[in-house]
Amino acid sequence: MSPALPSSSTTSSSPVIALKEMVSRLQRENSKIQELLASLSFALRSFNNLNQFFELIPLITCRVTEAEAAALVLFRADGQARLEQLHCHASDQCPNIRAALETATRTLANSVGMAAIDAGSDRPQLEQLLDQQLRERLPQGIQFYATAILVKDSRLTERGRLYVFSQQPAYEWNETRQQLLQVIADQTAVAIANDELALKLRDRQRLDRELEIGAEIQRRLLPHRCPKIHGLELAAECRTASWVGGDYYDFIPITYGLSDQQEIEQGRWGIAIGDVMGKGVPAGLIMTMTRGMLRAEALNGHRPSRILQHLNRAMQPDLESSHRFVTLFYSEYNPQTRILAYSNAAHLPPLLWRAETGMIHRLDTYGMLIGLDPRSQYQEAEVRLQPGDTVIYYTDGITEADNPKGKRFEEEGLAAVVKEGCTKGLGAQALLDYIFDAVDTFTHTKGRRSDDMTLVILRVIDQ
């Protein structure tokens, strides 16, 4: 009896079952890969520690590429390579792979002139040499593949390499595995960029805090209110363009032989305004130094010209080495005689509005910048003020303020506003606000300044 032949339905169903199993297996593998990549994306969003994220990279790389080992190598800023993480999935070659990686990176650092390898055209040579060193040190039969970790800052820079290793002869480096490795390398690049941005943000926050403290110290060094000086009405304000400014003004009581507050108010007073060339922290530091040294000189009881001469000689070595200079106008007012004696070290001359004539005069003398030449000599002059007379001290942030058309406010604009305000009979504080408002109106930038602006208003009142 002949054996029974299989039915046609059984024969035709076997390929269908095999195809279904293949499709099911591929779906499971694809689902596994998607879950692994999703886990990596979650880690990228959640981990604050970059090293924790790096630990996952070789592990997930092994699983999605079905390799036996994977390694993350990073390049430092000085051009050297460092083995960051290595993961081996049940591979007896793990010690050999680690030894090859460590030796390759170490040999590269010792043999290549790292000082000559910068972020320019020599950078690609580093990756080629590293791959070559690794190829020479891996045991025979182990194949490896790599992709670049590219971080974009000012330009696209290779910051490391992601390696996979296999000793299986049938292992195929197909397009799918290449794409998966590239996805992981790109996420690694994003993690590096995010960490560097976070570091820059923390540095910026720390710097902002230090600048805030510096600005607070500078505000405390400037007079927090105008003093009471017999026969004068005063107003003053410094509006800085940044956290710390280079403008300076001060009221210095000449207190020798004076015992109580009334005597101090009726005694002589030094009134100063200055400007350090430059802005920001360096200018603020020089301004602080100028304040301390000027006060010490003023309290010695010297005349204004002698004070500027001594100050110039004392500060010149430090200012010369910093490549910065100071303009300074120093005056001394005697309430008993209403005489204002003054000397100018290349600062913008204050404006004097005479109440009797309605005319504006410039208070100026010859003198070089503080710190330019230790042999500089300074002239001195004096003027007797009358009730209603007003003196306006200012810095170049006022006259050099420009409008959207590029036209500057200039001394003529300031003089016109001063004359208008004084003619209206404005007091010292009202005139100060009037001038600032006029500058803001002219520039169309209320509250935003490109340079520090300082005003000091001195108005003689009839006692």
PyMOL commands that set and color helices and strands:
alter all, ss='L'
color gray80, all
select helices_A, chain A and resi 8-46+50-65+94-111+114-116+123-137+175-221+261-266+280-298+304-322+396-399+410-423+428-443
alter helices_A, ss='H'
color red, helices_A
select strands_A, chain A and resi 69-75+81-88+143-152+156-166+232-239+247-253+269-276+326-334+339-345+351-353+360-362+381-384+390-394+453-460
alter strands_A, ss='S'
color yellow, strands_A
deselect
rebuild
show_as cartoon
